[in-house]
Amino acid sequence: MLINRNATDESASPPRRKRLKGLHHDVTPIRRLLFGQPIETGRHEDSLLPKSVALPVFASDAISSVAYATQQILLVLGGAGLWMMQFADTYRNLTLGITAAIVLLLAIVVSSYWQTIFAYPKGGGSYIVTRDNLGVTFSLIAGAALLIGYVVTVAVSIASGVQNLLSTPVAATLNIADKPVPVAIFFIALLTFANLRGLKESGLLFATFTYLFVAVAGLMILLGIAGPYLGWEVYEEAVNRTVPSEARHPAQALAGVALIGLTLKAFATGCSAMTGTEAVADGVPAFRHPQPLNAALTLFMMAGILAFLFLGISWLATDLHVVYWEHEGKAAKPVIDQLSGAIFGKHGVGLRSGLYYLMQFSTAAVLFLAANTAFADFPRLSYFMSRDRFLPRQLANLGDKMVYSNGIVLLGALAVVLIVAFDASVDELIPLYAFGVFTAFTMSQSSMVARWFKLKTRGWYIKAAINGFGAVCTGLVLLIVGYEKFLDGAWLVMLAMVLVVLMFRVINAHYEDLRARLTIIGWKPDTRAFSNTVLLLVPSLHKGIFPALRYARSLSPDCRAVHIEIDPADTARLRREWDEYVGEDPPLVILPSTYRSIIAPVLVYLDEVQKERENHTVTVVLPEFVSRKGWHSLLHNKNGLLLRYYLLNKPGVIVSNVRYFLDGRDGSANVQAGEAQEEETP
């Protein structure tokens, strides 16, 4: 007889799914309220992202960098004294030249990562690529650089978003313009919560804001360029063109080495626009099928949008001669605020002021979403490194929404630490940024060169040349960033990378040692006779003791009741009650405690019991009652908890808790109030 297995399975599946669905946290409605409906493991495909959602999820970091990349270039050039109008041409030419060079570097890096996406369709982050081609040591450096970079990404993006948000007149009216730290912490918490509810849902929620930013920023650029020719008024009074006396520096003699040094420093700072470029290659598994093609197209779209916005904002900033400065925690209005205020108008009521607020709101929103890229990739990288035993295994756990919840929470906590430590200052956080990013770039591209030389697939020499050129370019930028920004904060990132790599090694050594100790390869189990002595700790005789007594008797014929004598009068009463209600099985052992200690007599007696025979285990049974109300536990001692702490670290000892529920859930009658006074855990 033929059986249609498919039909049988299909008919059986719905009831099974229905029964399991009823088990999804029905007893924890708060968890469901916070994290939403759990996603079944078999429905992982439903959480994959289309390109329209993947673009804001993975590219918002890179796209949003235009909000501070031009600003950082202007900060360096202005610090050299070029903010003065007599240096306007030099100010403009250097800014646009540096911007164009960074866009060219972006094209090179994108070309390299295009190949990485197809070579690693399951995720081609720097850690994985480097591990496969250059070995463990280099991969740990890449992993450390990426993890640190993701934390800094959240801190910088949130700080920059808050800076733009608090620069508006409304923020001054609400009296929050000088409170960036609590506002930044609030948005980090909000992003953490959104990502705990699932990558797809947070992507759908935030996609609108990313596209809104691109549209409004594009409109601002077009109006800034063509508007004056069409009669569109530009409010130049909204632009800052000076530096206060306390923040001024004398103009440098820009020639020869001085000019080269200034250009390299501005270039190193402006390379913050490159952050987030790797995110798409690292997140290929999150795309819908065909995953590599969709990821590659998303990478291309991201690069095009970034290049257009970066060039456009730099052109507008130099055309209007925008000046940005920072001194002792104070700074000029953000460049985006100055540009949108000049082109749209920030005062009054109407379409133009509405566009200004829309620009500021969308800028803040996309910067907050830039952190979302890190929230997508930091947990995934943590999973890979946890799987390889370089990070705690808890980081590999999937939560209810098919996301790595522990990694998300860890990232949020570390970002808050940075925000507090640097007072949510964009200008102080930016120097931490580029070194780790370009370390990861260089490692990844160098690894791809090694891969092509090893595999020698069709056209490998062309692919190796592309990745090799990318490695040389990013390596040179890494040296420039390390040199120019060392004292500004790059040293801190270098030190952090060394410490993180050492942490990886220590964690891995522990897991390898544990694996060597637990392996069954070449091991033979002990076949000798095994015995067990059970010690039931009895503080006094009451109803809660008898369930524990029944359990203790079931474990071994060698069962003993143990009482720690603090008050001889209580001991005499216990002996009488024990003889009357229990008898001689099990025997009652009295351990005097001269100094009223509960722990010491038990440990001494345990040592004696363990010496009685070989291949011997001692099980300690701790009876305890569970109160009707949680706060009732505050009214009773915690000797049981203290005993567990000492006993669980003692070899050859098993600790078992037998709970007696005062609401009758164990099938026993409720304990009366007078009796409950004696029901202390031993």
N, C-alpha and C positions, 0 to 999 in steps of 0.2 A: 504494500500500500504506500503510495506516494503522499508525502506531507508537504503542504505549502508552507515552508518555514517563514517566508516573508509575510504571508497573510497572518500566520500565527503571532509573529512578533508584533505586527502592526496592531492587531486586535488587543494584544496584551499591554502594549506600551501606554496607551492613554490612561488606563486606571492606575498604572504604576506611577506615571508622572503626576497624576492627580493626588495620589496619596503622599508622594514626596513633597508636593507643593504645600501641603498643609503643615509640613514640618519646618518651613522657612521662617524661623524666628517669630512664630506666632506668640511666643511668650515674652518677646522683647519688642514691643511696638515702638519704643523710643529709637531703637537701632534702625528699624525700618523707616521711621520718619526722617532720620538723619541721612541714611545712606540709600534710601529708595528700595525698590523691589530687587532682590538678588537675581543675578543672571546665572542660569544653569551652565555647567561646564560644557555641555554639548552645544550650547548656543553661542559659543565664542565667536562664530562667524558673524553674528548679528552686531557685534561691537566693532567691527572693522569700518574704516572711514572711507567715504568717497573723496575724490580730489577736492570738491568744493568745501568740504569740512576739514580735510587734512591740511589744506593751505593755511588757514588761520591757526590751526593747532600747532603745526610744525614750523611755519614760516613767520609767525608773528614776532618772534625774537629778532630775526634778521631785519624784517621790515620796520619794526619799531625803533631800531637803532638810529634811524635818521633823525629821531627827536633829540639825540644828544651827540651824534658823531660830528656834525658840522659845528655844533656848539663847542665841542672840545678843541677842534682845530682853531676856532676863533679865540678861545681862551689862551692858547699857547702864543698865537701871533699877537694878540693884544697885550700879553704879558711882556713881549719884546718891545713894546712901545709903538706898534704899527696901528694902534687904534686912532691915532691922530690923522686928520684929513690929508695932511701933506704926504702921507704914505699910502693913500687910498689905492693907487695902482698896484703897488707891491702887495698890499693886503689882499686885493682881489686876485691877482695872478697866482700868488702862493696858495690861497684857499682853493681856487678852482683847479690848479695843477695837482695839488695833493688829493683832492676829491677824485679827479680823473685817474690818478695812479691807483687809488684804492679800488675804484670800479674795475680797472684792468686786472688787478689782483683778484678781485671777486670772480671775474670771468675765468681766470686760470684755475682757481680753486673749484669752481662749479664744474668745469670740464673734467677735472680729476675725480670729483665725487660722482659724476655721472657714470664713470666706469666702475666705481666702487659699488654703486647700487646694483648693477647687473652682475657683478662678481660675487656679491653677498646679498642675495635676495631675502635672507632670513635676518638681515640687520647687519650693516657694515660700519658700525661705530669704530672709532680709533682703537678701542681696547681689543675688540674681536679681531680686526684686521692685523693689528700688531702682534697679538698673541699667535696667530696662525703663521706669520711670516718672519717675525724677528725674535720670537721667543718670549718667555715669561717676564724677564726683567724689564724689557722695553714696554711690554704691555701694561705692566703695573704703573710705569711712569705715565703712560697715556691715560690709564684709568684714573689715576690720581688727578691729573690735569683736568680731565672731563668732569669728575665729581665736584672739584673745587669750582670749576667754571660754571657749572649749573647752579651752585649755591650763590655765586656772585651775580649770575644772571638774574635770579629772583630779586636779590637785594638792589641791584642797579636799576632794573626795570621798574620795580615798585617805587623806589626813591625818585626816579625821574618822572614817573606818572604823577606822584604826589606833588612834586615840584611844579609841574604844569597845572595841576588842578588847583593848587593853593595860590597860584599867581593871578587868578581871576579876581575881579572886584567883588564877586559874590563871596569868595572865601574870606576876604577882609571884612565884609559885612557880618559874616557868621563868626568872626573872631577865632578862626582856626588857621589863619595864614602862617602863624609861627608855631604850629604844632605838627610838624611833619612826622615825628616818630610814632605817636599813637595812631595817626591816620594810616601810616604805612603798615603797622602791625595789623590793623583791622583788615586791610586788603589782602595781606598774606594769609590771614585766617580764612577769609572768604574764598580765596583761590584753593586753599587746602581742602576746605569743605566741598567745593565744587568738584574737585578731582577725585575725592573719595566717593562721590556719587557716580563716577564713571567717565572715561575719556570721551566716549561718543557724546554723552549728554552735555558735558562741559564744552565740547567743540561746537555743538549745535547752538548752545546758549551764547557763545562768544563770537561765532563767525560773523554775525551781523556787525559787530563793533569793528572788527578788522577791516571788512569791506567798506564800512562807513569812513574809517580813517583814510583809506586809500583814495576814496572818492573825493572827500572834502580836501585832503592835502593836494590831490591832483588839481582840483578846482582852484585852490589858492595859488598854486604854481602858474597855472594858465592865466589867471587874472593878473598875477603879478608881472608876467611877461607881456601879455597882449593888452591887458586892461587899460593902461595909460593911453594907448593908441585908439581905444574905443570909447574914451570919455569916462572910464572908471576911475574915480578919485582914490588916491593913495594917501592915507593919513600918516605922513612921515613923522609927526610929533610922537607917535607911539613907539618909535625906534630909539633905542639908547645909543648914543654916539660918543659917549665920554666915559671916563673912568674916574671915580672919586680920588681925591688927592692921596688918601691913605693907602690906596691900592695901586698907585701908579709906579711904574718902573721906567727908568730912562731908556730912550730908544737905543737899540743896538746898532753898531756899524755893520750893516748887512753886506758883507763881502767875504769871499773866500770861505774859510773854515767856519766862520760864524754863521753865514747864510746856510751852509750845508747842515750844520748842527741844528739850527732852528727848524729847517725843513724836515729833518729826520725826526725831531721831537714832535712836531705837529703831525707828521705822518704816523708815528707810533701811537699817538693819542687818537687820531682819527680812525685807526684800524679797529676801534671798537665797533665800527659799522659791520665788521666781518663776523661778529659773534652770532652764533645760531646757524651758521651755514651748514654745519655737519648734521643738524637735527633730522633732516629729511632722510639722509643715508642711514642714520641710526634707527629710524622708526619705520623702516620698510614693512615689517610684519604687521603694522597697524593699518596698512592700506588695503583696500579691496582688490580683488584679483582683476587683471594681472598686476600683481604688487610691484615688481620692478619698474614696469612701464609707467604706472600711475605715479610712483614716487619720483621717477626721473622727470616727468612732465611737471610735477609740482615744484621740483627743484629749479627747473628752468623758469617757471612763472615767478617764483620767489625772487630769483636773481634779476629778472626784468623789472619787476616792481621796485625792488630796492635801488637799482641803478637809476631809474627815472626819478624817484623821490629824492635820493641823495644829491644827485646833480642839480635838480631843480631847487632844492632848499639852499644849497651852497651858492647857486647863482643869485637867488633872491637876496640872501644875506649880504653878499658882497655888493650887489647893485644898490641896496639901500644903506650900505655901510653899517650893518648891525655890529654893535660892540657888546661882548660878553666878558664879565670879570667876576672874580671870586676872591674874597679876602676875609680871613678870620671868621668863617662861618656865614658870612653875608655874601650875596651874589646878586648880579643883575637879573632882570626878568629872563626866563628861558627864551632861547632864540625862536622857538615855535610861537610863543606868546607874542613876541615882538612882531614877527612876520604876520601872524593872523590879525593882530591889532592894527597893523598898518594897512593891510589889504582889505580886510573885512570891516574893521572899526569895532572898538570894544565898548563904546559908551552909547547911551541912548537906547531907544526901543525901536525895533524894526527888523527887516530882513538881514541887514549887514551885521548888526550886533548879534542877531540870532546865529548867523554863520560863524561869528567869532566864538561864541560859546559852544557851538557844535564842533568846531575845530579843536578847542581845548578839551572838551569832553571826550571826543573820539581819540585824541592823542593820549590822554590819560588811560582810556580804556584799552587801547592797543598796547600800551606799555605794561599794563597789568597783565594782558594776555601774553606778552612776551615771556613773562614768568611761567605761563602755562606750558610753553615749550619745555622748560626745565622740569616741570611737574610731570610731563609725559616721558622724558628721557632719563632723568635721574633715577626713578624707580626701576626702569627697564635695565639700565646699566648696572644698578645694584643687584638686580636679579642675576645677570650674567656672572658678575664677580662672586656673588654668593654661591652660585652653582659650582664655580671653580674653587670654592673654599677660601676665598680671600676676604669675604665679608660675612657677618653673621647670617645664619641660615634663615632667620626670621624675615630677612629682606627678600626672600624668594617666595614668600607666601602670597597667594592671590586672595583678595578680599571678596566680599559679596558681589561687587560690581565688576569682577574680572580685572581689577587693577591691583598693583602692588601697594597695598595700603600702608604698610610700615615704612616703605621708602618715601611715600608722599608726606607722611607725618614728620619723618626725620628731616626731609628737605625744608619743610615749613619752619621747623624749630631752628635749624641752622641759619636760615635766612633772617629770622627775627634777631638772632644773636648779632649778625652783621649789622643790621639796621640800627640796633641799639648802640653797638660799639662805635659806629661811624656817624651817629646822629642823623641818619637818613640823608647824608650829603652825597649827591651825585658826583661832585668833583673829587671827593676823597675816595669814593668807591671805584671810580673808573680806572685808576692806575692798577687795581687788582685784576683787571679784566683780561687784557689782551694776551698776557704771557701764557697763561694756561691754555687759552684757545689756540694760539699758534703752536704750542707744544703738541697739542693733539693733532692739528693739521699736518705738521711735519712728520710725526710718527706714522700717521695713516698713509700719507703719500709715499713715504720711503718704504713702507711695508708693501704697498701695491707694486712698486718697482721690483722688489724682491720676489713677489708672487709671479710677475710676468717672466722674469728670468728663470724661475723654477719650473713653471708649467710650459712655457714656450708654445702657447696656443697660436692659432692663426692670427697674424697681424700683431704678434706680441711686442715686437720692437717699436711699433707706433704707439701702442698703449703704454709701454714702458717709458717712451720719450715724453708723453703727455704727463704721466704721473711724476716722472723725474724732474721735469721742468717745474711742476707744481711744488715738489718737495724742496727744490733749490730756492724758489721764490719765498715760500713760507718759512724756510729755515733762515734766510737772510732777514726777513721781517722779525722773526723770533729774536735774533741777535740784536737788532735795532731796538726792539721793545725792551729787552732785558737790560740793555745799556742805558737807554734814555730814561726809562721809568724805574730804574733800580731803587733809587733813594725815595721815589714817590710812593712806593708800595709794592713794586715787583718783588723785592726781597722777601716780603711777607708771604707771597704766593710760593716762592721757591722753597722757603722754609716749611710751609704747610705741605707742599708736595713731598718733601723728604720724610716728614713725620707720617704722612698718610701711607707712603710706600712701606715704611717700617711697620706700621700698623697692619698692613696687608700681610707682611711676612710673619708677624707674630700670630695672627689669626690662622693663617695657613699652617704654621708649625703645630698649633694646637690640634687642628682637625686631622692633620696627617698622623700625629702621635696617637690621637684617639682611634683613627682607623686601624693603625698598626696593632693597637692593644685589643681591638674588638674583632679583628678578622678571624674567620674560622678556617682559613686556608692553612693546612698542615697542623691543625689543632684537634685534639681528641678530648671529648667531654669526660668529666670525672664521673666514674661509675660506682664509686664507693657508697655505702649506705649513708643515708642522710637523716639527721634527727633535728627536731625543732622543740625548743622550750618556749612556752607562752607565759608571759608575765602580764597579768591584769592589774593595773594600778587602781587602787581603791581609796579615795579620800574619805568616804563614809558610805554607809549602806542605804540606798534609796532605790526607787523604781528604775531610775536610769541606769543602774549598775547591772540589772539582770539581763537585758538584751546583750550587753557587752560580755557578760559571763557566759551566756549560751554560745556566743560567737567564739570566745576564747577556748571553750571546751571542745568545739568542733575542729579546731586546728591541730591539736596534739593531746595525747594522753598525759603528757608532762605539762600540766597547767598549774600555775601558782598565782594566788592573789597577793599583791604587795601593797602594804600601807606604810607611809612615811609618818613616823610618830613625832608630832610637834608638841601635843598636849597629852600626857599619860591618861588623863581622865577621859578624853575622847577615845583613846585606844581601848580602855576597859569596856566602854559601851559598845564599840565596834566588835570586840570579841564576843560579847553576849549575843548581839544581834546576828553575827555570822554563824555562831553555833546553832541558833534557833532557826534561821531562815535558809542557810546554805548547807552547813555541816562541814565535813572534813574534805570534801571534794569540790573545789580544789582547796588545798591547805592555805591558811592565811599566814603570810610572812610579814613580821613587823620589823621595820628598819628604823632604829632610833636616829634622830637628827639632833646632835648636841647643839649645833649653831642655827637650828631652825631652817636649814637649807633643804629645798626639795630636790635639787639637781644632784648634789654630791653623793648622798646615800644611794641613789638609783645607779649612778655611774659605777660606784664601787661594787655594788651587788652584781651589776651586769658583768664586770670583769671576772668575778668569781664564778658566775654561771657559765660564761664562755670557756673557762678552763676545765669544766667538768668532763668534757669529752671532745674528741676531734670531729671534724666535718660536721660542725654544729652551728645552727642558726638560732637566734633568739628573736622572738616576735613580741614586741611591747604593744599592748592594747590600751588605748587611752579612751575611756568613756567621757563623753561630753554632751551637754544638752544644748538644744537650739531654742532660743527664746521666741515668743510670739512677735515681738517688736525688735527691730534692729538695735535700737538704742539701749535695750535691756542688757546687751553684752557689756556695756560700759560699767554696769553695776557689779560685775563679777571679775574674779582674778583671771590672769592670762598664763597660769602655770603650764597649761597644756601646750600653748604656743612656744613657751621657753623650752620645755622638755623636747619638743619636736626639733627645735633648732640644734640642740646638743646631740640628740640621738641619731638624727639623719646623717650626721657626719662620722658616725662610728661604724667601722666595718663589721659585717656579720650580724647586724641588727636591722630588723624590719619594724617599722612603726605603722600601726593601724589605728584609725579613729573610728569609733562606733558612736554615732550620734543618736540622741534621744530627743524627739521633737515634742515640745510641750503642747502643741496644738493637736496632738493625737494622730498625726500622719503616719506614725510607725505602728499604729494599731493598738497602742496602749492608752490607758486612761490619762487624762490631763493631771499634772501634778498640782497639788494644792499649794497655796501661797506659803503656808508655814513650812512645808517640806522643801520648797524651792530654795530656802535660805541655806540649806546644807548641800545643794547640788553644785558645788564648785568643782571645776575641772582640776585634777590633781596637779 
